[in-house]
Amino acid sequence: MGVSRAVAALLIVSTSALTIAQTGGLTCSSDDGGYRYCRADTQNQVQLTRQISGSRCEQGYSWGYDPRGIWVDRGCRAQFVYGRGRSRGDDNTGAAIAGGILGALILGAAVAAAKDNENGGDRERTNYYNDGYRMGRQDADNGRRNFYQWWSERYPMKYERDFAAGYTDGYNNNGRRPPR
């Protein structure tokens, strides 16, 4: 069950990586020779694809861009493509690699969690051992006799051995530190 959740998470991450790499196009016009800003998520990738105006369209002189959009000035009117994937031959390799790495990490964590559950829950076992250790230390520090049976009745039988081992180590102060 945990692995199927991981596969679903991997699909979501892969889709997100492709969404990040979206592209778009627009026409931006400098009406009456004045400055105009056309908002777009350019991802700092813009390419002029077709000049429409008779006025000169030259990057840095009559058009430019930033991450939030494209600007035109001095009568430039043109069509632009923007975003990763189309301009400058970018093929989304970076986004695909990042999505794959993140997906692999998520899948690995899900497989590890599924194994953890199959093995009786190593984290739960550690928690019960730690509880036992603390209770054993508490009883020993307060001069009480070994009350393991009283404490163990409060924990599931599935983890009784883990609790008992921790209690014994704590009560006898075997010098071992409890696992964290």
KEDODREN-188456 format. One record per atom (N, C-alpha, C): z, y, x; residue in three letters. Coordinates in steps of 0.2 Angstrom, whole numbers, plus 5000, padded with zeros to 4 digits. Layout:
N
ZYXala
...
***
This chain:
180
500049945004met
500050005000met
500050065004met
500450065010gly
500450125014gly
499750135018gly
499450085019val
498750085023val
498250125018val
498250105011ser
497850135007ser
497950205006ser
498550225007arg
498750295006arg
498450335013arg
498450295018ala
498250325025ala
497450335024ala
497150285021val
496350295020val
496250355016val
496650365011ala
496450425006ala
496650485010ala
497150485014ala
497250545018ala
496750555023ala
496450505026leu
495950515031leu
495250545027leu
495150525021leu
494550545018leu
494650625016leu
495250645015ile
495450715013ile
495350755019ile
495650725025val
495550765031val
494850775033val
494450715033ser
493750725035ser
493350775030ser
493450775024thr
493150815019thr
493350885021thr
494050895023ser
494250965025ser
493850985031ser
493750945036ala
493450965042ala
492750985041ala
492350955036leu
491750965034leu
491751035030leu
492251045026thr
492251115023thr
492351165028thr
492751155033ile
492851215038ile
492151225041ile
491751185041ala
491051195045ala
490551215040ala
490651245035gln
490151265030gln
489751325033gln
489151335030thr
488751385032thr
488551425025thr
488251475026gly
487951515021gly
487451565023gly
487151605018gly
486651645019gly
486651705015gly
486451765017leu
486451825012leu
485951875015leu
485851925011thr
485351975012thr
485852035012thr
485852075018cys
486252135018cys
485752195020cys
485852255016ser
485352305016ser
485752375017ser
485452415022ser
485752475023ser
485352525019ser
485652545013asp
485252585008asp
485252655011asp
484752685010asp
484652755012asp
484852775020asp
484752715024gly
484952725031gly
485652725032gly
486152715027gly
486852715028gly
487152655030gly
487752655032tyr
488152595034tyr
488352555028tyr
488252485029arg
488452445023arg
488752375026arg
489352355023tyr
489752295026tyr
489652245020tyr
489452185022cys
489352125017cys
489852075019cys
490352065015arg
490852015016arg
490651945016arg
490851905021ala
490651835022ala
491151805027ala
491251735026asp
491651705031asp
491151675036asp
491051725041thr
490551705046thr
490751655051thr
491351645052gln
491651605058gln
491351625064gln
491251685065asn
490951715071asn
490351685073asn
489951665068gln
489251635070gln
488751665065gln
488351705067val
487851745063val
487151745066val
486651735062gln
485951735065gln
485551775060gln
485151825062leu
484651855058leu
484051815058leu
483851795051thr
483351745050thr
482651775048thr
482751835045arg
482151875042arg
482251945041arg
481851985045gln
481952055044gln
481552075038gln
481852115033ile
481452135027ile
481252215028ile
481652255031ser
481452325031ser
480952345036ser
480652405036gly
480252425041gly
480652455047gly
481252475046ser
481652495051ser
481952445056ser
482052465062arg
482252415067arg
482852385065arg
482952315066cys
483552275065cys
483652245072cys
484152275075glu
484352255082glu
485152245082glu
485352185084gln
486052175085gln
486352225089gln
486952245087gly
487352295091gly
487052365090gly
486452375087tyr
486152445086tyr
486252455079tyr
485852415075ser
485852425067ser
486152365063ser
486352315067trp
486752265063trp
487252225068trp
487752195065gly
488252165069gly
488652125064gly
489152095067tyr
489652045063tyr
490352045066tyr
490752015062asp
491451995064asp
491651935060asp
492251905060pro
492351845057pro
492351855049pro
492451925047arg
492451935039arg
491851955036arg
491351975040gly
490751995037gly
490152015042gly
489652045039ile
489052065043ile
488952145041ile
488852185046trp
488652255044trp
487952275046trp
487652315042val
487052345044val
487052415043val
486552455047asp
486552525047asp
485852545049asp
485752615049arg
485052645051arg
484452615047arg
484552595041gly
483952565037gly
483852495038gly
484252455042cys
484052385043cys
484252345036cys
483752305034arg
483852265029arg
483552195031arg
484052145031ala
483852075033ala
484152025030ala
483951965031gln
484251895028gln
484651865034gln
485251845033phe
485651815039phe
485851745036phe
485951705041val
486351645040val
486951645044val
487551615042tyr
488151625045tyr
488551565044tyr
489051555049gly
489551495049gly
489251445054gly
489751395055arg
489551345060arg
489051295056arg
488651275060gly
488151215058gly
487451245058gly
487351305056arg
486651325056arg
486451365062arg
486851415063ser
486651465068ser
486751435075ser
486351455080arg
486351445087arg
486451365088arg
486151325084gly
486151255085gly
486751215085gly
487251255082asp
487951215082asp
487951155077asp
488151105079asp
488051045075asp
488751015072asp
489251055072asn
489851035069asn
490250985073asn
490050965079thr
490350915083thr
491050925084thr
491250985085gly
491951005086gly
492350985080gly
492151005074ala
492450995068ala
492550925067ala
492050885068ala
492050815067ala
492550775071ala
492550795077ile
493050765082ile
493750785080ile
493850845078ala
494550865076ala
494750825070ala
494250825065gly
494450785059gly
494550715061gly
494150685065gly
494250615067gly
494950605071gly
495150645075ile
495750635079ile
496350645074ile
496350695069leu
496850705064leu
496850645060leu
496250615058gly
496250565053gly
496550495057gly
496350485063ala
496650435067ala
497450435067ala
497650495068leu
498450505069leu
498750485062leu
498450515057ile
498750495050ile
498650425049ile
498150395050leu
498050315049leu
498550275053leu
498650295060gly
499150265064gly
499850275061gly
500050325059ala
500650335056ala
500750295050ala
500250295046ala
500350255039ala
500350175041ala
499950155046val
500050085048val
500750065051val
500950115055ala
501650105058ala
502150105052ala
502150145047ala
502550145042ala
502550085038ala
501950055037ala
501849995033ala
502149935037ala
502049935044lys
502349885048lys
503149885047lys
503349945047asp
504149965047asp
504349935041asp
504049935035asn
504249915029asn
504249835029asn
503649805032glu
503649735032glu
504149705036glu
504449735041asn
504949715046asn
505649725043asn
505649735037gly
506349755034gly
506549825035gly
506149865037gly
506349935038gly
506749945044gly
506449955050asp
506849965056asp
507250025055asp
506950075052arg
507350145052arg
507950125048arg
507950095042glu
508450075038glu
508950035042glu
508749985045arg
509149945049arg
509549985054arg
509250035057thr
509550075062thr
510050115059thr
509950145053asn
510450185049asn
511050145048asn
510950085045tyr
511550045044tyr
511950025050tyr
511650005055tyr
511949995062tyr
512350055063tyr
512050115063asn
512450175065asn
513050185060asn
512950175054asp
513450185049asp
514050135051asp
513850075053gly
514350025055gly
514750045061gly
514350075066tyr
514650095072tyr
515150145071tyr
514950195067arg
515450255065arg
516050225061arg
515950185057met
516550155053met
517050115058met
516750075062gly
517150045067gly
517450085071gly
517150135074arg
517550185078arg
518050225075arg
517950245068gln
518450275064gln
519050235063gln
518950165062asp
519550125061asp
519950115067asp
519550105073ala
519850095079ala
520250155081ala
519950215081asp
520250275083asp
520850295079asp
520950275072asn
521450285068asn
521950225068asn
521850175073gly
522350125073gly
522350075068gly
521850075064arg
521850025058arg
521549955061arg
521749905057arg
521449845059arg
520749835057arg
520449785059asn
519749775058asn
519649775050asn
519349825047phe
519149825040phe
518449815038phe
518149775043tyr
517449765042tyr
517249735035tyr
517649685032gln
517449665025gln
517549715020gln
517949765021trp
518049815015trp
517449865016trp
517249875022trp
516649925022trp
516049885020trp
515949825022ser
515249795021ser
515149785014ser
515649785010glu
515449775003glu
515149835000glu
515049885003arg
514749945001arg
514049955003arg
513749905006tyr
513049905009tyr
512749845006tyr
512049855005pro
511649795003pro
511649735008pro
511649675005met
511649615009met
511049615014met
510549645012lys
509949645016lys
510049675023lys
510549725024tyr
510749755030tyr
511449735032tyr
511749685030glu
512449665031glu
512449655039glu
512049615042arg
512049595049arg
512049665053arg
511549705051asp
511549765055asp
512149805055asp
512449815049phe
513049855048phe
513649815052phe
513649755052ala
514149715055ala
514149725063ala
513549715065ala
513449725073ala
513649795075ala
513449845071gly
513649915072gly
514449925072gly
514749895067tyr
515449895066tyr
515849865072tyr
515649805073thr
515949775079thr
515849815085thr
515249835087asp
515149875093asp
515649935093asp
515649975087gly
516050035087gly
516750015087gly
517049965084tyr
517749945083tyr
517949925090tyr
517549885094asn
517749865100asn
517549915106asn
517249965104asn
517050015109asn
516749985115asn
516249945114asn
515849905119asn
515549955124asn
515550015123gly
515250065128gly
514550075127gly
514250035122arg
513550055120arg
513550115115arg
513050155116arg
512950205111arg
512550185106arg
512750205100pro
512350185094pro
511650205095pro
511150165092pro
510450195092pro
510350255088pro
509950305089arg
509850355085arg
509250355081arg
***
